Amino acid sequence: ELAPEDSVASRDLGSALLGAGITEEAISVYEQLIKLDPVPTSESISNLALAYLCAGKAEEALKLSDSGLEIVGNETSCLAFKSTALNHLGRRNEAGVLLDFDRLIFQKQFNSINGYNSTDEFNAKLSELIVEHPDFAESKLNRGLKSGKSIPPTFLEGPLPTVLETFHSMILSAISDFKEATPVDPNHPFLSLHPNKTRIEWWGTQIQPHGYLDTHFHPVGWLSGVYY
């Protein structure tokens, strides 16, 4: 009310309205946000697409996602909402092209790790670092984790403890192998490019018995992975 053209406050308001299940008001907020922007961004368009999905309006969400992808061809949120909208509309073959598990999921097994006698020794050191971290706790910030504890997301940037230096190198090697196994394909929006620069953000998570990670995606990331 104090600053109706404050785009940051408007985005937060729209997110809060969606969280409270007040979808029609969220749609109005996001529509107004787009009108205020002389050049709409893929981010603002994807926010509105999500609001339409939450309101059960998959056709509108699909059109918005496509318009966002015209701005940024591999925008993560627009790809996520497009595939969701296609599934809701029963267009599962089209969604399957975007969510091609056989093609897009890559696995790497670490049978030996430099500096450690065994993977068990490395895993024990990594687990110890996680559970003894001062911020390791149940957290509402980790909205996808049901029944478990985690440390907040942090970037793997030096200087790092030795075990994390090693872990960082392992992740980089997995990314390199993924790129080699899944080459650039201009006909697939996710694979239309491989980023040249890499910045890694990680969670340390311990799931309790009967706990799980709910379905989610990482809007600001290109590639997501998990190390067990």
N, C-alpha and C positions, 0 to 999 in steps of 0.2 A: 504493500500500500504506500509506503514511503518512497519507493523508487520503482515504479511499475516497468521501467525499461532496463532494470538490472537483470541481465541475462543469466548470471550465475544464480541469483536468488530464484529466478523463474524456473531454472532447471531443477533446483533443489525442491521447490514447491511441487513441480510435476512429479518428481520421484516420490515425495512424501505422500501425495494423493494416490499414486499407484499402490504404494505400500499399504495404504489404508483402505484400498479397494474402491476408491471414489474415481472410477475410470473416466466418466464423462467430463468431470471438471479437469482431470489431468489432460485429456485431449484438448480442451479449450486453452489451457495454459501453454501446451506445446505448439498449438496452432498459432497462438499469438506470438510466441517466441520466434517462429519462422517468419512471420510477417514483419517483425521488428528488424530482422537481419536483411540488409540489402542484398547479400549473397548467401543464401541458405547453405549450411554445411551438411556433410553426410552425417555428422553426429546429431545435429538437431533433427534431421529427418528420421534417423533411426530411433530417436526418443519417441517421436510421434508414432512410428510404426509399432513400437512396443506397446504404447497406450492402446492402439487399435486392436492389437492381439489380445490384450487383457480384457478388452470390451467385447471380445468374440467377433470382431470384424476383420476376418482374415483376408478378404479380398482387398480392402483398403490398405492393410498392412503390407500385402504383397506389392501393390503399386508403389507405395512409399519406399519400400526396400529397393525396388528396381531403380527408382529415381535417385536414391542415395548411391547406388552402385555406379550410376552414370557419372557421379562426381569423383568417387574413389572406387576403382574397379574391384578391389579386394577388401573393402571395408568390413571388418570382422562382425560388427553388430548387424549390419544390413544383411550379410550372408546368413547369420544365425536366424534372424527374423524371417528372411525369405524362405529358408528351408522349413521353418516351423509353420509358416503360413501355407506353404504348399502341402505339407502333411495334413493340416487342418482342412484343406480344401479337397483332400483325397487324391491329390496329384503326386502320388508317392514315387513314381518313376522319375519325375523331374526333381523331386527332393533328393532322390537317391544319387543323382549325378553330383549334387553338391556334397552329400554325406556319403561319399564312396569309401566305406570303411576298409575294404580290401586294398584300395589304392592309397589311402591317406593315413592309415595307422601303421606305424613302423615300430618294430621291437628290436632292442639291442641287449644282448646278454653280456655282462662283464664277468668273465671267468677268472681274470687276474687283474689286480690293481696295483700300480706302481707304488712302492713304499710299504706295502702291507703283505703279510704272509698268506692271507686268504681274504676272500670277500667277506667271510664271517667276521674277521677282525675289523675290517673297514666298517661294516654295517654296525658293529657294536660301538665303535668310536663315534659314528655319525648319530646313532640313537642316543648315546650318552650326551652329546652336545645339545640335542633337541630337548630332551626331558630335563636337563639341568639349566636350560636357558631361563633367565629371570622373568621373561615375559610369557613363558609356556603356561597356558591356562585355557579354560573354556572361554570363548569369546564370541560375542554376537557379530563382530566384524567378519568372521568366517561364516557367512550365512549358509554356505552349502554343506557345512559339516554338522551331521546329526550324531550326537553322543560321541564326543571326543575332545581332545585338547590340541592346541597348535600354538606356534609362535607366529607373530604377525609377519606379513610379507616384507621381505627385505631384499635389496639388490646384492648380488654376489659381486662385490667390488672390493679390491684390496685396500689395506692389508687384511688378510683373512686368516683364521686359524688353519693349521696345516690340513685338517680333514676337509675343510671347505674349499681350500685351494685345489685339493685333489678332486673333490666333487665337481667344482667348476670346470675343470679340465675334462671330466667324464661327460658332462652335459654338452660341452662344446664338440666333443667327438661324436656324440649322438646326433647333434644337429647337422654336422657335416655329413654323416652317413645318411641321414634322412634326405638331405638335399641331393645326394648322389643317387639314392634309390628312387627319388620322386622328382624328376627333372622339371624344369619350367615348361608349362603348357599354356600357351596363349588362349586356348579354348576353355580353360577352367579358371574361374575367377580367383580361387585361393592360390592356385599354382601359376598364376599369370606372371609372378616375379618371385625371386628369392631375395630377401633383404641382404644388403651387403654388410651392415653393421649389426652387432648382437649385444643386447643388454638383457641380463637374466635376473628375473625376480623369482624368489622361491618362498614356499611355505614349508615349515616342518610340522608334520601332523602325526598324531597318534590316535587311532580310532579305537574306541572301547568295544567290548563285546556287544554285538547287535547294533553297532553304530555303522554309519555309511556316509559317503559323500553324495549329496543330491545332485541331480542334473544341473549343470551350469556351464558357462563359458567365460572367457576372459576378454572383455571388450577391447582392451588396449594392447593385446598381445597378437603376434602373428602365429606363433607355434606354442602349443601347450604340451606338457609331458608330465609323467609321474615316474618316480623311482621307488620301487618296493624293496 
